[in-house]
Amino acid sequence: MTEASEGAQSEVIMPRLGLTMQEGTIVQWSKPQGGWVNAGEVICTIETEKITHEIEAPRSGYLQILQPEGTTVTVGAVIARILAQREAMAVGAARAVEAPGPGPEREAQKLPGGVPAAVPVPRQEAGGGDGRGRLEISPVALRMAQDLGLPLERIQGSGPRGRIHKADVLRAWQQLREGSSQPAAVDAVSTAPSPAAMAPVQSVASLPAYDREPLTPMRRRIAEHMLSSLQETAQLTLMMEADVTQTLQLRAELQQEQQRLGGAGITITHLLIKMVALALHEHRRLNAALVGDEIRLYREINIGVATALEDGLLVPVIRGADRKSLAEISAELQSLAEQARSGRLPPDALAGATFTITNLGAQGVDYFTPILPRGQGAVLGVGRVCEQVRAGAEGFQRYSRLGLSLTFDHRLVDGEPAARFLARVKYLLEHPWTLLLSAH
Amino acid sequence: MAEKRYVRAVNEALCEEMERDPAVCLLGVDVGAPGGPFGATRGLQERFGPQRVRDTPISEAAVVGLAIGAATLGLRPVVEIMFMDFLALVMDQLVNQAAKMRYMTGGQAKLPLVVRTQTGYRDSAGPQHAQSLEAWLTHVPGLKVVMPSGPCEAKGLLKAAIRDDNPVIVVENRTLYALAEEVPDDDYVLPLERAAIKREGRDVTIASIGVMVREALAAAEALAGRGISCEVIDLRSANPLDLQTVRTSLEKTNRLVIAHSATRCGGVGAELAAALGEEAFYMLDAPIMRVGAAFAPIPFSPPLERAIVPDRAAIIAAVERVLAP
């Protein structure tokens, strides 16, 4: 547990759980604000792009929560304090949070009325010390301006002290859409807005309606990875079919043996992991990445296996797949997938892949164009197995076909060597007993 | 469909449910031969006999305690407590027994109890006979609280309350008892936890409950003449609150006025405003305003009473404020 002690209190910070972790989201506080916690008790659940993790109290004391559930903070940020005395709470809170607004009024003393609410927003790029440095805007107006991408300083507010209301945002947006070069402004600034002026502008109403769904850390990370992968590498996909009749037969026999031994089931994915690992031995350029101005040929063969989750995917890694037996690969992958689906995968189990296999066969896909994971030079997409008929010298013949799609980074490997690697995988699938020859 | 007075709609709901289910019985002071303190049970003892429509002594705690026992053993008692103010005498039974029974038995005991009571002012009923104390009840998990705003709600919500397996307090309004409107004759049942939009509008949402729905509709009508379009919501249930209906309306209007006849302090409107502050803050274009009674006892004196209790003028003033904050 990471903590920093400051006399009679300890700070709880967002820990760094993996080398690539930049920020984490507070999913749940399991202890109430101000409640007593004992050292070692779980106080909070956090979520990174990869895993959920429980944070324990570094010491006993009163819990002061500084970041509410649902917020995302950077690694190292203070998310709570454990205080020796409950009285310290008020002082700490005042320091931690921005000064609160005017105190609650006493009901008996005042009839309807009171202080108008407005959200103080730091003025963006406002020309230096104008004395106030804040502009006033209603909550819905702020949200709309952000949704429409309208800079706040381009909106003139019609409320008291220039407070921006929804109608002002709509007006500014309409003027922008009509291509008016004048700054968005209302002429009757001083007059109170009439209800008619508040009526929604037609063109906004024509925007398609939508439901808002905030990005989970995992979804955001996937989005960043996919986009940067396509922007930063030169991807090309080769497609090839393999006759897996023999492999399926071998699998059936291995399956029987595993049942007798009480081991985990063997799937075509397990066989593919092994075959790809062996093929990579001979084709090291496919187990590599171009970083900066050098090509890194990885010494280890670590195969990542994309595993779909409810919203998103995780890629558990089989390290040293070329040195592991099929039974080992099967058992390890089953355990990793279970941990991944329950969100309890240790961060290390997701890092360090040098090549990735992704399978869409279950959904009936034959071929596709997988996207390269960051830091890898190639990824193999596996399609479905289907029964086919082939015209041969002895007449028509049935066989089982598997679709393979290999995406590689053309910056570090050319089409011809990539095709030879793919052909090697195809050869192993069609002559699976050659696996017996492998030294490992 | 025929035009019926509020009190008649209550009577019809009781009668239909007693016909429908022999477990339904009535308990309360004068609910028998006199037909209830306000006439809501008129003719029912004659029809269903003194076994099922029982007059009780003036001992509210004992009556509700009796009803809780009866409900636990399978009856569906409907108790009438003459004035809501007298619920103070029943709080231990309601809060510590009725509300807890299902939880403490792990759901083994059902508690199909209905307590009918009423509130209302503008008739010099004074400090001890005119309070709206629903917020006392909404603070307690396990009690449902509905406040019918008219004859249709009086019938539909009471029938739903009798069929519900949890304790439900139905707060009627005696100043509306003489109000008449078309009420369906058939088996008319309204959901207990859903608000209704009584009037559509686009500028301001007025979320109201009980008698204040009538005031809100009158205010909306007056404001419509000035080009201000109000959406009027009848919350119907004080607990649970139908936040979704209010949120959906706020998405359109971005402005909210809440109106109830209880004091504003710690009222149902405070809960609604706080919940929306948490969930719907970024829908607001103006502060949420509450309309309610002043934080003072209700006076006997008619002019003083008028000065303290909320009315359509207070709602209009609140709408004006949220439109030009």
Interface residues (C-beta under 8 A of the other chain):
Chain A: E107 A108 L111 P112 G113 G114 P116 A117 S138 P139 V140 A141 L142 R143 G159 P160 R163 H165 K166 A192 P193 S194 P195 A196 M198 A199 P200
Chain B: R202 D203 R226 G227 I228 S229 N254 T263 R264 C265 F281 Y282 M283 L284 D285 A286 P287 M289 R290 V291 A294 F295 A296 A314 A317 A318 R321 L323 A324 P325
